[in-house]
């Protein structure tokens, strides 16, 4: 049982890293828009934290990311 769980967690992280690399510009743009709405100055620390949070969400989003990669190469649909 634990082997399946660990395998799923590893695969979900790999999928999220691929997704983040494909959509790097959109992720940074979303972060900058969020900071602009809040009125704060963007910083590299908070950008790294924003990306880290995406990595934490990977196990929950892995099925959707997998379908997105199969469907249109992993690009975000606007």
Contact map, one row per residue, 1 for C-alpha under 8 A:
111110000000000000000000000000000000000000000000000000000000000000000000000000
111111000000000000000000000000000000000000000000000000000000000000000000000000
111111100000000000000000000000000000000000000000000000000000000000000000000000
111111110000000000000000000000000000000000000000000000000000000000000000000000
111111111000000000000000000000000000000000000000000000000000000000000000000000
011111111100000000000000000000000000000000000000000000000000000000000000000000
001111111110000000000000000000000000000000000000000000000000000000000000000000
000111111111000000000000000000000000000000000000000000000010000000000000000000
000011111111100000000000000000000000000000000000000000000010000000000000000000
000001111111110000000000000000000000000000000000000000000000000000000000000000
000000111111111000000000000000000000000000000000000000000000000000000000000000
000000011111111100000000000000000000000000000000000000000110110000000000000000
000000001111111110000000000000000000000000000000000000100110000000000000000000
000000000111111111000000000000000000000000000000000000000000000000000000000000
000000000011111111100000000000000000000000000000000000000100010011000000000000
000000000001111111110000000000000000000000000000000001100100010010000000000000
000000000000111111111000000000000000000000000000000000100000000000000000000000
000000000000011111111100000000000000000000000000000000000000000000000000000000
000000000000001111111110000000000000000000000000000000000000000010001000011000
000000000000000111111111001000000000000000000000000000000000000000000000000000
000000000000000011111111000000000000000000000000000000000000000000000000000000
000000000000000001111111000000000000000000000000000000000000000000000000011000
000000000000000000111111111000000000000000000000000000000000000000000000011100
000000000000000000011111111100000000000000000000000000000000000000000000000000
000000000000000000000011111110000000000000000000000000000000000000000000000000
000000000000000000000011111111000000000000000000000000000000000000000000000100
000000000000000000010011111111100000000000000000000000000000000000000000000000
000000000000000000000001111111110000000000000010000000000000000000000000000000
000000000000000000000000111111111000000000000000000000000000000000000000000000
000000000000000000000000011111111100000000000000000000000000000000000000000000
000000000000000000000000001111111110000000000010010000000000000000000000000000
000000000000000000000000000111111111000001000000000000000000000000000000000000
000000000000000000000000000011111111100000000000000000000000000000000000000000
000000000000000000000000000001111111110000000000000000000000000000000000000000
000000000000000000000000000000111111111111000000000000000000000000000000000000
000000000000000000000000000000011111111110000000000000000000000000000000000000
000000000000000000000000000000001111111100000000000000000000000000000000000000
000000000000000000000000000000000111111100000000000000000000000000000000000000
000000000000000000000000000000000011111110000000000000000000000000000000000000
000000000000000000000000000000000011111111000000000000000000000000000000000000
000000000000000000000000000000000011001111100000000000000000000000000000000000
000000000000000000000000000000010010000111110110000000000000000000000000000000
000000000000000000000000000000000000000011111110000000000000000000000000000000
000000000000000000000000000000000000000001111111000000000000000000000000000000
000000000000000000000000000000000000000000111111100000000000000000000000000000
000000000000000000000000000000000000000001111111110000000000000000000000000000
000000000000000000000000000100100000000001111111111000000000000000000000000000
000000000000000000000000000000000000000000011111111100000000000000000000000000
000000000000000000000000000000000000000000001111111110000000000000000000000000
000000000000000000000000000000100000000000000111111111000000000000000000000000
000000000000000000000000000000000000000000000011111111100000000000000000000000
000000000000000000000000000000000000000000000001111111110000000000000000000000
000000000000000000000000000000000000000000000000111111111000000000000000000000
000000000000000100000000000000000000000000000000011111111100000000000000000000
000000000000100110000000000000000000000000000000001111111100000000000000000000
000000000000000000000000000000000000000000000000000111111110000000000000000000
000000000000000000000000000000000000000000000000000011111111100000000000000000
000000000001101100000000000000000000000000000000000001111111110000000000000000
000000011001100000000000000000000000000000000000000000011111110000000000000000
000000000000000000000000000000000000000000000000000000001111111000000000000000
000000000001000000000000000000000000000000000000000000001111111110000000000000
000000000001001100000000000000000000000000000000000000000111111111000000000000
000000000000000000000000000000000000000000000000000000000001111111100000000000
000000000000000000000000000000000000000000000000000000000000111111110000000000
000000000000001100100000000000000000000000000000000000000000111111111000010000
000000000000001000000000000000000000000000000000000000000000011111111100000000
000000000000000000000000000000000000000000000000000000000000001111111110000000
000000000000000000000000000000000000000000000000000000000000000111111111111000
000000000000000000100000000000000000000000000000000000000000000011111111111000
000000000000000000000000000000000000000000000000000000000000000001111111110000
000000000000000000000000000000000000000000000000000000000000000000111111110000
000000000000000000000000000000000000000000000000000000000000000000011111111000
000000000000000000000000000000000000000000000000000000000000000000011111111000
000000000000000000100110000000000000000000000000000000000000000010011111111100
000000000000000000100110000000000000000000000000000000000000000000011001111110
000000000000000000000010010000000000000000000000000000000000000000000000011111
000000000000000000000000000000000000000000000000000000000000000000000000001111
000000000000000000000000000000000000000000000000000000000000000000000000000111
